[in-house]
């Protein structure tokens, strides 16, 4: 394999990492109104991703930087043609991140619920739009001889791309609900398992339709095999969740997303941005890549820093590995608090960052100071 092909694979790895890791973050955010019956439940859910959500988001920054350096033509065409969609994704991520930090700044439940709604929106919008983007990339878009996008915004909202968006939305939602079941204890854990079963059935149907269409219309033999592996893993995750094997359910859900994304990248080859109007205008791995010198330097940098990033992220997940419960938030068995508005639960103190230091090994990320 030459360097452009290797870096195409590296870029696929970065996007797989982003969709697997930030995917369950999106799912947890979208599940707040379905699993969070009161503020304590919602804080438990937010705390499951509190120590890692911003770390997970860095994968998309690395992926974008790698695309810019390794495939500048692809980067220019993609970001100029899809700039309104990427702007919507960026704004949603900003809203989501701000909401995590601001929801605990005041004790009123109305204040918290306002930011909870922003978390839901900030999670659902990227979950849908990322699927829309990659479905359009696989399908192809109209390009001129200079590799410029010549379509309109409405062209990107075609039925196939919309189906891709719904597929990633459901995959990430189910992924997040399974993660909540893995990381919590008590009633919220049981509710998460039941919701994962119901959402899993719909996800299996929609994902199967999308993967079959992708394989038939745009795929290759290898991408078809990878899609089949993704489908088997998705069904396996559903069965594991039904049996209460939460670790297996989460691992197989992660494998589903990983193989599905990989199948999309494989179906692109040898292109990186097919031209739907004229194949001669398509961007390929070769004509979109940087020089050999640039890719060589990037390879040495990646060999040094990517393992360090993986080790650091693995260490973070290990430190915050324990389950959370209502008692983690309230300090009272069963999670009961004094009377007040909001279903009999009064405003709860958020605590400080010292709560993490004292409970990191036992509470696995009850970063109450930032509502993480």
HELIX and SHEET records of a PDB file:
HELIX    1   1 UNK A    3  UNK A   30  1                                  28    
HELIX    2   2 UNK A   32  UNK A   35  1                                   4    
HELIX    3   3 UNK A   39  UNK A   50  1                                  12    
HELIX    4   4 UNK A   53  UNK A   70  1                                  18    
HELIX    5   5 UNK A   72  UNK A   81  1                                  10    
HELIX    6   6 UNK A   83  UNK A  102  1                                  20    
HELIX    7   7 UNK A  109  UNK A  139  1                                  31    
HELIX    8   8 UNK A  153  UNK A  156  1                                   4    
HELIX    9   9 UNK A  159  UNK A  183  1                                  25    
HELIX   10  10 UNK A  187  UNK A  218  1                                  32    
HELIX   11  11 UNK A  221  UNK A  242  1                                  22    
HELIX   12  12 UNK A  246  UNK A  268  1                                  23    
HELIX   13  13 UNK A  279  UNK A  281  5                                   3    
HELIX   14  14 UNK A  292  UNK A  319  1                                  28    
HELIX   15  15 UNK A  326  UNK A  330  1                                   5    
HELIX   16  16 UNK A  333  UNK A  335  5                                   3    
HELIX   17  17 UNK A  354  UNK A  363  1                                  10    
HELIX   18  18 UNK A  368  UNK A  370  5                                   3    
SHEET    1   A 2 UNK A 271  UNK A 273  0                                        
SHEET    2   A 2 UNK A 283  UNK A 284 -1                                        
END                                                                             
